[in-house]
Amino acid sequence: MKFKFPYKEYNPEDLIRRCGYGKIYNRHTNETSYKRALGSGFYPRFHVYLHEFDHYFEVNLHLDQKKASYEGTTAHSGEYDGDQVDQEARRITKVIADIYGVQV
């Protein structure tokens, strides 16, 4: 699920971290993403990629249910929609709106 926010005086990385997400750096792809665990294990977890544009930034959110099934692949059991993803998108939106000082 993708959704976007206008730029304000806050850094997108700082905002997503204030939503409870920890930074992940993939040394194989040189990509940075963010995760929020749903329990005590590594999975399931919400997984976010941030994409920055001229006037806004985009949050690309999905739910990783488990680790990739096959060695050497990045495929996983990711859910890009559904109730859990919708609820998390609303939670992120509320946290950021509260930081921005606006109503949602």
C-alpha positions as CSV (number, residue, x, y, z in Angstrom):
1,M,0.0,0.0,0.0
2,K,1.3,3.4,-0.9
3,F,0.3,6.7,0.6
4,K,2.0,10.1,0.7
5,F,2.6,13.1,2.9
6,P,3.6,16.7,2.1
7,Y,7.0,17.9,3.3
8,K,7.0,19.9,6.4
9,E,9.9,20.8,8.7
10,Y,10.5,17.1,9.5
11,N,12.7,14.5,7.9
12,P,10.7,11.5,6.5
13,E,13.1,9.1,8.2
14,D,12.6,10.8,11.6
15,L,8.8,10.7,11.1
16,I,8.7,6.9,10.3
17,R,11.0,6.2,13.3
18,R,8.6,8.2,15.5
19,C,5.9,5.8,14.3
20,G,7.9,3.0,15.9
21,Y,9.9,1.7,12.9
22,G,13.6,0.7,13.1
23,K,16.0,1.1,10.2
24,I,17.2,-1.8,8.1
25,Y,20.1,-1.5,5.7
26,N,20.4,-4.2,3.0
27,R,24.1,-4.3,2.1
28,H,23.3,-6.5,-1.0
29,T,21.0,-4.0,-2.6
30,N,22.2,-0.8,-0.8
31,E,18.6,-0.1,0.1
32,T,17.3,1.4,3.4
33,S,13.9,0.4,4.7
34,Y,12.2,0.3,8.0
35,K,10.4,-2.4,10.0
36,R,8.1,-2.7,13.0
37,A,7.7,-6.2,14.5
38,L,4.3,-7.5,15.5
39,G,5.7,-9.8,18.2
40,S,8.8,-11.0,19.8
41,G,10.2,-12.7,16.7
42,F,11.6,-11.3,13.5
43,Y,8.3,-12.1,11.6
44,P,5.6,-11.1,11.1
45,R,6.6,-7.5,10.7
46,F,5.4,-4.3,8.9
47,H,7.9,-3.2,6.3
48,V,8.2,0.3,4.9
49,Y,10.2,1.9,2.0
50,L,10.3,5.7,1.8
51,H,10.5,7.4,-1.5
52,E,11.1,11.1,-1.7
53,F,9.9,13.5,-4.4
54,D,10.0,17.3,-4.9
55,H,7.0,18.3,-2.7
56,Y,6.1,15.1,-0.8
57,F,7.3,11.7,0.3
58,E,5.7,8.4,-0.2
59,V,5.3,5.5,2.2
60,N,5.3,2.0,0.6
61,L,3.9,-0.3,3.3
62,H,3.5,-4.1,3.4
63,L,3.3,-6.9,5.9
64,D,6.0,-9.6,5.8
65,Q,4.5,-12.8,7.2
66,K,7.7,-14.8,7.0
67,K,11.3,-14.9,5.7
68,A,11.9,-15.7,2.0
69,S,11.2,-19.4,1.3
70,Y,14.1,-20.0,-1.1
71,E,17.7,-19.3,-0.7
72,G,19.0,-16.5,-3.0
73,T,15.6,-14.9,-3.5
74,T,14.0,-11.8,-2.0
75,A,10.5,-13.1,-2.5
76,H,8.4,-13.4,0.7
77,S,4.9,-13.7,1.9
78,G,4.2,-10.0,1.7
79,E,0.7,-8.5,2.0
80,Y,0.1,-5.1,0.4
81,D,-3.5,-4.7,1.4
82,G,-6.0,-6.1,3.9
83,D,-7.3,-5.2,7.3
84,Q,-3.9,-5.2,9.1
85,V,-2.2,-3.2,6.5
86,D,-5.1,-0.7,6.4
87,Q,-5.0,-0.3,10.2
88,E,-1.3,0.3,10.1
89,A,-1.6,2.9,7.4
90,R,-4.2,4.7,9.4
91,R,-2.0,4.5,12.5
92,I,1.1,5.9,10.6
93,T,-1.1,8.7,9.2
94,K,-2.4,9.6,12.6
95,V,1.0,9.7,14.2
96,I,2.4,11.9,11.4
97,A,-0.7,14.1,11.4
98,D,-0.3,14.6,15.2
99,I,3.3,15.6,14.6
100,Y,2.3,18.0,11.9
101,G,-0.5,19.4,14.1
102,V,-3.4,18.6,11.7
103,Q,-6.6,16.7,11.9
104,V,-7.2,13.5,9.9
